[in-house]
Amino acid sequence: MITTVAIMTEIAVPRRALASAARALAHAGRWQDATALLDAAPAEDPLLALTFAQVAVDADWFAGTASAPDRLANATRLAPSLDDAGRWDLTFTGLRHEYRAMLSQRGPAAALLRRAADLALTAPDEVRRGWAEMYQGLISDNLLDSPTTAPPHYEAALQAGAADPLLAREALRHLGGHDHDNGDDEAALVRWRRATELGAAAGNVPGTLSQQLLLAVLARAAGNEAGAVALAAEIARWADAIGAADLTAQATAFLNGTDPTAPPQSTPPPPATMTDGATNGEVLPERATAEPAPTTPAAESSTSSGRASTVAGAGGFIASGRAASPVVAEGSSPSGRAATARGAEGFTAAGRAATGAGTQRTAAPDVAATTVPAAHTNVRATKPAEVVAVPVVSFMTAPLATTPRQ
């Protein structure tokens, strides 16, 4: 008689593949799954501790959690065992976290800008340098109220983004925000559509939803209120389904007449309500509270120079409004100026997000033993652990096919 037994199988997986898988899950809005995967791996592995910090920053941005400080502290404790690229990634992850915090609580932004500039100078490769350029633009736009100095940084990030679609998405999001602020919605539409495609191709679910909200903004501005409302309603429904509370709230506010790309009010608008099943949440990390649109959204007024606000891109805000509460992406509104965005780390960047993990200095094998419960099978003994061949690809390229953050 064959006895059915429950067994636990240990599978040796290259730690870089495990880290890449966890980041891919986070970009897909599956933060709990990413956390569970990393929890099953060795707790003292420095590369996986770094990955845990990166995942936590993304989750805090979109899901409203608050786990990044502890994860960053643990990764910092283990940082001596990382190589130079890994320590750069950890420093950049800390910068993203502090940027997000400053979107709602102003701090020494000039010092943060200097840190981003230092990261650009010490970046071990062109893509990482591009992410540091991206954040110099976001900080200038959203924290220092210096919109004219931001676009050159976004252009530099876009050039580096040729090797990283997530970075290109962040740059396009914020450059499009500046187009929108300047009254050139045709140019904004081209950039925002492309940014949406890049985010979708990379499997960046929350970032793609936050980017689509900008397309709803342009639809409303063009007089297509029915189309804008239909799109925003679906964004709110999808965001609620994946637990992106901030993005749900932002889309709901848009349905109630708020322009996420407009300057913030001194007094926040009343909470929005949903009638089709979506739930209310907190203000999106990437966007700031904005001024409600006029009764006829299509007739939105603008200044002589174009739109009088700014977009927040990755990592934090939406397209143009100015600072308010951090949002779903890692930057801020599309143009980078204070709103909420999510990506790389505003719309994020930050879009979220963000940098790859470095290799370890130690000579330990590049595998992590992950224990997983096997299904009940008709076996008499446990098979020896097997090494699963998983392609190892840079965090900022292939597996995500590009995007926050944040």
For each residue, the residues with C-beta under 8 A, 3 or more apart:
1:
2: 378 380
3: 380
4: 376 377 378
5: 376 377 379 380
6: 373 374 376
7: 374 377 379 382
8: 371 372 373 374 382
9: 371 372 374 382 383 385
10: 369 370 371 385
11: 369 370 372 385 386 387 388
12: 367 368 369 385 386 387 388
13: 17 18 367 368 369 370 387 388 390
14: 17 18 366 367 368 390 392
15: 18 19 41 45 47 48 360 366 367 368
16: 19 20 47 357 359 366 392
17: 13 14 20 21 390 391 392
18: 13 14 15 21 22 37 38 41 48 51 368 370
19: 15 16 22 23 47 48 50 51 357 395
20: 16 17 23 24 392 393 395 399
21: 17 18 24 25 37 390 399
22: 18 19 25 26 34 37 38 48 51 52 55
23: 19 20 26 27 34 51 54 55 395 399 400
24: 20 21 27 28 203 399 400
25: 21 22 28 30 31 33 34 37 55
26: 22 23 29 30 31 34 54 55 58 59 352
27: 23 24 58 166 202 203 204 205 207 352 353 400 403
28: 24 25 203 204 205
29: 26 62 205 206 242 243 244
30: 25 26 33 34 242
31: 25 26 34 35 55 58 59 62 63 65 243
32: 35 36
33: 25 30 36 37
34: 22 23 25 26 30 31 37 38 55 59
35: 31 32 38 39 52 55 59
36: 32 33 39 40
37: 18 21 22 25 33 34 40 41 370
38: 18 22 34 35 41 48 51 52 55
39: 35 36
40: 36 37 370 371 372
41: 15 18 37 38 45 48 368 369 370
42: 45 48 368 369
43:
44: 49 78
45: 15 41 42 48 49 78 368
46: 49 50 75 78 79 81 82 86 360
47: 15 16 19 50 51 82 86 357 358 359 360
48: 15 18 19 22 38 41 42 45 51 52 368
49: 44 45 46 52 53 71 74 75 77 78
50: 19 46 47 53 54 75 78 79 82 86 89 90 93 357 358
51: 18 19 22 23 38 47 48 54 55 357
52: 22 35 38 48 49 55 56 71 74 75
53: 49 50 56 57 68 71 72 74 75 90 93
54: 23 26 50 51 57 58 89 93 353 354 355 357 395
55: 22 23 25 26 31 34 35 38 51 52 58 59 71
56: 52 53 59 60 65 67 68 70 71 72
57: 53 54 60 61 68 71 72 93 96 97 100 330 345 352 353 354 406
58: 26 27 31 54 55 61 62 330 345 348 352 353 404 405 406
59: 26 31 34 35 55 56 62 63 65 67 68
60: 56 57 63 64 65 66 67 68 97 100 285
61: 57 58 100 246 285 286 315 316 326 327 328 329 330 342 343 345 348 350 352 404 405 406
62: 29 31 58 59 206 244 246 247 285 328 329 342 404 406
63: 31 59 60 243 244 245 246
64: 60 245 246 281 282 285
65: 31 56 59 60
66: 60 69
67: 56 59 60 70 71
68: 53 56 57 59 60 71 72 97
69: 66 72 73 97
70: 56 67 73 74
71: 49 52 53 55 56 57 67 68 74 75
72: 53 56 57 68 69 75 76 90 93 94 97
73: 69 70 76 77
74: 49 52 53 70 71 77 78
75: 46 49 50 52 53 71 72 78 79 90 93
76: 72 73 79 90 94
77: 49 73 74
78: 44 45 46 49 50 74 75 81 82
79: 46 50 75 76 82 86 87 90
80:
81: 46 78 360 361 362
82: 46 47 50 78 79 85 86 87 89 90 357 358 360 361
83: 86 87 358 359 360 361
84: 87 88 124 358
85: 82 88 89 124 125 128 356 357 358 359
86: 46 47 50 79 82 83 89 90 357 358 359 360
87: 79 82 83 84 90 91 358
88: 84 85 91 92 119 122 123 124 128 355 358
89: 50 54 82 85 86 92 93 128 354 355 356 357 358
90: 50 53 72 75 76 79 82 86 87 93 94
91: 87 88 94 95 115 119
92: 88 89 95 96 119 128 131 132 135 354 355
93: 50 53 54 57 72 75 89 90 96 97 354 355
94: 72 76 90 91 97 98
95: 91 92 98 99 112 115 116 119 135
96: 57 92 93 99 100 135 315 330 344 345 348 349 350 352 353 354 405 406
97: 57 60 68 69 72 93 94 100 101
98: 94 95 101 102 107 112
99: 95 96 102 103 112 135 138 139 143 315 316 330 331 345
100: 57 60 61 96 97 103 285 315 316 326 330 345 406
101: 97 98 104 105 107 326
102: 98 99 105 106 107 109 112 143
103: 99 100 142 143 285 288 312 316 317 323 324 325 326 332 338 346
104: 101 323 324 325 326
105: 101 102
106: 102 109 143
107: 98 101 102 112
108: 111 112
109: 102 106 112 113 139 143 144
110: 113 114 144
111: 108 114 115
112: 95 98 99 102 107 108 109 115 116 139 143
113: 109 110 116 117 136 139 140 143 144
114: 110 111 117 118
115: 91 95 111 112 118 119
116: 95 112 113 119 120 132 135 136 139
117: 113 114 120 121 132 136
118: 114 115 121 122
119: 88 91 92 95 115 116 122 123 128 132 135
120: 116 117 123 129 132 133 136
121: 117 118
122: 88 118 119
123: 88 119 120 126 128 129 131 132
124: 84 85 88 128
125: 85 128 129
126: 123 129 130 160 163
127: 130 131 160 161 163 164 167 394 396 397
128: 85 88 89 92 119 123 124 125 131 132 355 356
129: 120 123 125 126 132 133 160
130: 126 127 133 134 156 157 159 160 161 164 167 171
131: 92 123 127 128 134 135 157 160 167 344 349 350 354 355 396
132: 92 116 117 119 120 123 128 129 135 136
133: 120 129 130 136 137 153 154 156 157 160
134: 130 131 137 138 153 154 157 167 170 171 174 314 331 344 349 350
135: 92 95 96 99 116 119 131 132 138 139 315 331 349 350
136: 113 116 117 120 132 133 139 140 150 153
137: 133 134 140 141 150 151 152 153 154 157 174 313 336
138: 99 134 135 141 142 143 150 174 312 313 314 315 316 331 332 336 346 349 350
139: 99 109 112 113 116 135 136 142 143 144
140: 113 136 137 143 144 146 147 149 150 153 336
141: 137 138 144 146 147 150 174 310 312 313 332 335 336 337 338
142: 103 138 139 310 312 316 317 322 323 331 332 333 336 337 338 339 346
143: 99 102 103 106 109 112 113 138 139 140 323 338
144: 109 110 113 139 140 141
145: 322 337 338
146: 140 141 149 150
147: 140 141 150 151 178 181 310 335 336 337
148: 151
149: 140 146 152 153
150: 136 137 138 140 141 146 147 153 154 174 178 335 336 337
151: 137 147 148 154 155 175 178
152: 137 149 155 156
153: 133 134 136 137 140 149 150 156 157
154: 133 134 137 150 151 157 158 171 174 175 178 313 336
155: 151 152 158 159 171 175
156: 130 133 152 153 159 160
157: 130 131 133 134 137 153 154 160 161 167 168 170 171
158: 154 155 161 167 168 171 172 175
159: 130 155 156 162
160: 126 127 129 130 131 133 156 157 163 164 167
161: 127 130 157 158 164 165 166 167 168 169 170 171
162: 159 168
163: 126 127 160 396 397
164: 127 130 160 161 167 168 396 397 402
165: 161 168 169 198 201 202 397 400 401 402 403
166: 27 161 169 170 198 199 202 204 343 344 349 351 353 396 400 402 403 405
167: 127 130 131 134 157 158 160 161 164 170 171 344 396 402
168: 157 158 161 162 164 165 171 172 195 198 402
169: 161 165 166 172 173 195 198 199 202 204 207 211 314 343 351 402 403
170: 134 157 161 166 167 173 174 195 313 314 315 329 330 331 343 344 347 348 349 350 351 403 404 405
171: 130 134 154 155 157 158 161 167 168 174 175
172: 158 168 169 175 176 191 192 194 195 198
173: 169 170 176 177 191 192 195 211 214 311 313 314 319 329 331 334 341 343 347
174: 134 137 138 141 150 154 170 171 177 178 311 312 313 314 331 332 333 334 335 336 346 347
175: 151 154 155 158 171 172 178 179 191 334 335
176: 172 173 179 180 187 188 189 190 191 192 195 214 311 319 334 335
177: 173 174 180 181 188 214 261 310 311 312 313 319 320 333 334 335 336 337
178: 147 150 151 154 174 175 181 182 310 311 334 335 336
179: 175 176 182 184 185 187 188 191 335
180: 176 177 183 184 185 188 214 217 218 261 306 307 311 319 320 334 335
181: 147 177 178 261 306 307 308 309 310 311 320 335 337
182: 178 179 305 306 307
183: 180 302 305 306 307
184: 179 180 187 188 306
185: 179 180 188 189 218 221 222
186: 189 190
187: 176 179 184 190 191
188: 176 177 179 180 184 185 191 192 214 218 319 334
189: 176 185 186 192 193 215 218
190: 176 186 187 193 194
191: 172 173 175 176 179 187 188 194 195
192: 172 173 176 188 189 195 196 211 214 215 218 319 334
193: 189 190 196 197 215
194: 172 190 191 197 198
195: 168 169 170 172 173 176 191 192 198 199 211 334
196: 192 193 199 200 208 211 212 215
197: 193 194 200 201
198: 165 166 168 169 172 194 195 201 202 402 403
199: 166 169 195 196 202 204 207 208 211 343 402 403
200: 196 197 203 204 208
201: 165 197 198 401 402
202: 27 165 166 169 198 199 207 400 401 402 403
203: 24 27 28 200 399 400 401
204: 27 28 166 169 199 200 207 208 343 351 400 402 403 404
205: 27 28 29 208 209 238 242
206: 29 62 209 210 239 242 244 247 328 329 342 343 404
207: 27 169 199 202 204 210 211 314 328 329 342 343 344 347 348 351 352 403 404 405
208: 196 199 200 204 205 211 212 403
209: 205 206 212 213 235 238 239 244 247 251 328
210: 206 207 213 214 247 250 284 286 318 327 328 329 340 341 342 343 347 404
211: 169 173 192 195 196 199 207 208 214 215 347
212: 196 208 209 215 216 231 235
213: 209 210 216 217 231 232 235 247 250 251 254 260 318
214: 173 176 177 180 188 192 210 211 217 218 260 261 311 318 319 334 347
215: 189 192 193 196 211 212 218 219 231
216: 212 213 219 220 227 228 229 231 232 235 254
217: 180 213 214 220 221 228 254 259 260 261 318 319
218: 180 185 188 189 192 214 215 221 222
219: 215 216 222 224 225 227 228 231
220: 216 217 223 224 225 228 259 293 297 298 300
221: 185 217 218 297 298 300
222: 185 218 219 298
223: 220 298
224: 219 220 227 228 298
225: 219 220 228 229 297 298
226: 229 230
227: 216 219 224 230 231
228: 216 217 219 220 224 225 231 232 254 297
229: 216 225 226 232 233 255
230: 226 227 233 234
231: 212 213 215 216 219 227 228 234 235
232: 213 216 228 229 235 236 251 254 255
233: 229 230 236 237 251 255 276 278
234: 230 231 237 238
235: 209 212 213 216 231 232 238 239 247 251
236: 232 233 239 240 248 251 252 255 274 278
237: 233 234 240 241 276 277 278
238: 205 209 234 235 241 242
239: 206 209 235 236 242 244 245 247 248 251 278 281 328
240: 236 237 243 244 245 248 277 278 279 281
241: 237 238
242: 29 30 205 206 238 239
243: 29 31 63 240
244: 29 62 63 206 209 239 240 247 248 281 328
245: 63 64 239 240 248 249 281 282
246: 61 62 63 64 249 250 281 282 283 284 285 286 325 326 327 328 340
247: 62 206 209 210 213 235 239 244 250 251 281 284 286 327 328 342
248: 236 239 240 244 245 251 252 278 279 280 281
249: 245 246 252 253 272 280 281 282 283 284
250: 210 213 246 247 253 254 260 283 284 286 287 318 327 328 340
251: 209 213 232 233 235 236 239 247 248 254 255 278
252: 236 248 249 255 256 272 273 274 278 280 281
253: 249 250 256 258 260 269 272 283 289 290
254: 213 216 217 228 232 250 251 257 258 259 260
255: 229 232 233 236 251 252 272 274
256: 252 253 269 272 273 292
257: 254 292 293 297
258: 253 254 262 269 272 289 290 291 292 293
259: 217 220 254 262 290 291 292 293 297 300 321
260: 213 214 217 250 253 254 284 287 290 318 319 321 333 339 340
261: 177 180 181 214 217 290 307 309 310 311 318 319 320 321 333 334 339
262: 258 259 290 291 293 309 320 321
263: 290 291 308 309 310 321 322
264: 288 289 290 291 321 322 323 324 338 339
265: 268 269 289 290 291 292
266:
267:
268: 265 283 289 324
269: 253 256 258 265 272 289 292
270:
271: 280
272: 249 252 253 255 256 258 269 280
273: 252 256 280
274: 236 252 255 277 278 279 280
275:
276: 233 237
277: 237 240 274
278: 233 236 237 239 240 248 251 252 274
279: 240 248 274
280: 248 249 252 271 272 273 274
281: 64 239 240 244 245 246 247 248 249 252
282: 64 245 246 249 325
283: 246 249 250 253 268 287 288 289 324 325 327 340
284: 210 246 247 249 250 260 287 317 318 325 326 327 328 340 341 342
285: 60 61 62 64 100 103 246 315 316 317 325 326 327 328 329 340 341 342 346 406
286: 61 210 246 247 250 312 313 314 315 316 317 318 326 327 328 329 330 331 332 333 339 340 341 342 343 346 347 348 404 406
287: 250 260 283 284 290 312 316 317 318 319 321 324 325 327 328 332 333 339 340 341 346
288: 103 264 283 312 317 318 321 322 323 324 325 327 333 338 339 340
289: 253 258 264 265 268 269 283 321 324 325
290: 253 258 259 260 261 262 263 264 265 287 309 318 321 324 339
291: 258 259 262 263 264 265 321
292: 256 257 258 259 265 269
293: 220 257 258 259 262 297 300
294: 297 299 300 301
295:
296: 299
297: 220 221 225 228 257 259 293 294 300
298: 220 221 222 223 224 225
299: 294 296
300: 220 221 259 293 294 297
301: 294
302: 183 306 307 308
303: 306 307 308
304:
305: 182 183 308
306: 180 181 182 183 184 302 303
307: 180 181 182 183 261 302 303 320
308: 181 263 302 303 305
309: 181 261 262 263 290 320 321 322 337 339
310: 141 142 147 177 178 181 261 263 320 321 322 333 335 336 337 338 339
311: 173 174 176 177 178 180 181 214 261 317 318 319 320 321 332 333 334 335 336 337 339 341
312: 103 138 141 142 174 177 286 287 288 316 317 318 319 320 321 322 323 327 331 332 333 334 335 336 337 338 339 340 341 346 347
313: 137 138 141 154 170 173 174 177 286 316 317 319 329 331 332 333 334 335 336 341 343 346 347 348 349 351
314: 134 138 169 170 173 174 207 286 329 330 331 332 341 342 343 344 345 346 347 348 349 350 351 352 353 403 404 405 406
315: 61 96 99 100 135 138 170 285 286 326 329 330 331 332 341 342 343 344 345 346 347 348 349 350 351 352 353 404 405 406
316: 61 99 100 103 138 142 285 286 287 312 313 326 327 329 330 331 332 333 339 340 341 342 345 346 347 348 349 350 406
317: 103 142 284 285 286 287 288 311 312 313 321 323 324 326 327 329 331 332 333 336 337 338 339 340 341 342 346 347
318: 210 213 214 217 250 260 261 284 286 287 288 290 311 312 321 327 332 333 334 339 340 341 346 347
319: 173 176 177 180 188 192 214 217 260 261 287 311 312 313 333 334 335 339 341
320: 177 180 181 261 262 307 309 310 311 312 333 334 335 337 339
321: 259 260 261 262 263 264 287 288 289 290 291 309 310 311 312 317 318 324 333 337 338 339 340
322: 142 145 263 264 288 309 310 312 337 338 339
323: 103 104 142 143 264 288 312 317 332 338 339
324: 103 104 264 268 283 287 288 289 290 317 321 338 339 340
325: 103 104 246 282 283 284 285 287 288 289 340
326: 61 100 101 103 104 246 284 285 286 315 316 317 340 346 406
327: 61 210 246 247 250 283 284 285 286 287 288 312 316 317 318 332 339 340 341 342 346 347 406
328: 61 62 206 207 209 210 239 244 246 247 250 284 285 286 287 340 341 342 343 346 347 348 404 406
329: 61 62 170 173 206 207 210 285 286 313 314 315 316 317 332 340 341 342 343 344 345 346 347 348 349 350 351 352 404 405 406
330: 57 58 61 96 99 100 170 286 314 315 316 341 342 343 344 345 346 347 348 349 350 351 352 353 354 404 405 406
331: 99 134 135 138 142 170 173 174 286 312 313 314 315 316 317 336 341 342 343 344 345 346 347 348 349 350 351 404 405 406
332: 103 138 141 142 174 286 287 311 312 313 314 315 316 317 318 323 327 329 336 337 338 339 340 341 346 347
333: 142 174 177 260 261 286 287 288 310 311 312 313 316 317 318 319 320 321 336 337 338 339 340 341 346 347
334: 173 174 175 176 177 178 180 188 192 195 214 261 311 312 313 318 319 320 341 347
335: 141 147 150 174 175 176 177 178 179 180 181 310 311 312 313 319 320
336: 137 138 140 141 142 147 150 154 174 177 178 310 311 312 313 317 331 332 333 346
337: 141 142 145 147 150 177 181 309 310 311 312 317 320 321 322 332 333
338: 103 141 142 143 145 264 288 310 312 317 321 322 323 324 332 333
339: 142 260 261 264 286 287 288 290 309 310 311 312 316 317 318 319 320 321 322 323 324 327 332 333 346
340: 210 246 250 260 283 284 285 286 287 288 312 316 317 318 321 324 325 326 327 328 329 332 333 346
341: 173 210 284 285 286 287 311 312 313 314 315 316 317 318 319 327 328 329 330 331 332 333 334 346 347 348 349 351 404 406
342: 61 62 206 207 210 247 284 285 286 314 315 316 317 327 328 329 330 331 345 346 347 348 349 350 351 352 404 405 406
343: 61 166 169 170 173 199 204 206 207 210 286 313 314 315 328 329 330 331 346 347 348 349 350 351 352 353 403 404 405 406
344: 96 131 134 166 167 170 207 314 315 329 330 331 347 348 349 350 351 352 353 354 403 404 405 406
345: 57 58 61 96 99 100 314 315 316 329 330 331 342 348 349 350 351 352 353 354 404 405 406
346: 103 138 142 174 285 286 287 312 313 314 315 316 317 318 326 327 328 329 330 331 332 333 336 339 340 341 342 343 349 350 351 404 405 406
347: 170 173 174 207 210 211 214 286 312 313 314 315 316 317 318 327 328 329 330 331 332 333 334 341 342 343 344 350 351 404 405 406
348: 58 61 96 170 207 286 313 314 315 316 328 329 330 331 341 342 343 344 345 351 352 353 354 403 404 405 406
349: 96 131 134 135 138 166 170 313 314 315 316 329 330 331 341 342 343 344 345 346 352 353 354 403 404 405 406
350: 61 96 131 134 135 138 170 314 315 316 329 330 331 342 343 344 345 346 347 353 354 404 405 406
351: 166 169 170 204 207 313 314 315 329 330 331 341 342 343 344 345 346 347 348 354 403 404 405 406
352: 26 27 57 58 61 96 207 314 315 329 330 342 343 344 345 348 349 403 404 405 406
353: 27 54 57 58 96 166 314 315 330 343 344 345 348 349 350 403 404 405 406
354: 54 57 89 92 93 96 131 330 344 345 348 349 350 351 396 405
355: 54 88 89 92 93 128 131 395 396
356: 85 89 128 394 395 396
357: 16 19 47 50 51 54 82 85 86 89 395
358: 47 50 82 83 84 85 86 87 88 89
359: 16 47 83 85 86 366
360: 15 46 47 81 82 83 86 364 366
361: 81 82 83
362: 81
363:
364: 360
365:
366: 14 15 16 359 360
367: 12 13 14 15 387
368: 12 13 14 15 18 41 42 45 48
369: 10 11 12 13 41 42 385
370: 10 11 13 18 37 40 41
371: 8 9 10 40
372: 8 9 11 40
373: 6 8
374: 6 7 8 9 377
375:
376: 4 5 6
377: 4 5 7 374
378: 2 4
379: 5 7 382 383
380: 2 3 5
381:
382: 7 8 9 379
383: 9 379 386
384:
385: 9 10 11 12 369
386: 11 12 383
387: 11 12 13 367
388: 11 12 13
389:
390: 13 14 17 21
391: 17 398
392: 14 16 17 20
393: 20 397 398 399
394: 127 356 397 398
395: 19 20 23 54 355 356 357 399 400
396: 127 131 163 164 166 167 354 355 356 400
397: 127 163 164 165 393 394 400 402
398: 391 393 394 401
399: 20 21 23 24 203 393 395
400: 23 24 27 165 166 202 203 204 395 396 397 403
401: 165 201 202 203 398
402: 164 165 166 167 168 169 198 199 201 202 204 397
403: 27 165 166 169 170 198 199 202 204 207 208 314 343 344 348 349 351 352 353 400
404: 58 61 62 170 204 206 207 210 286 314 315 328 329 330 331 341 342 343 344 345 346 347 348 349 350 351 352 353
405: 58 61 96 166 170 207 314 315 329 330 331 342 343 344 345 346 347 348 349 350 351 352 353 354
406: 57 58 61 62 96 100 285 286 314 315 316 326 327 328 329 330 331 341 342 343 344 345 346 347 348 349 350 351 352 353
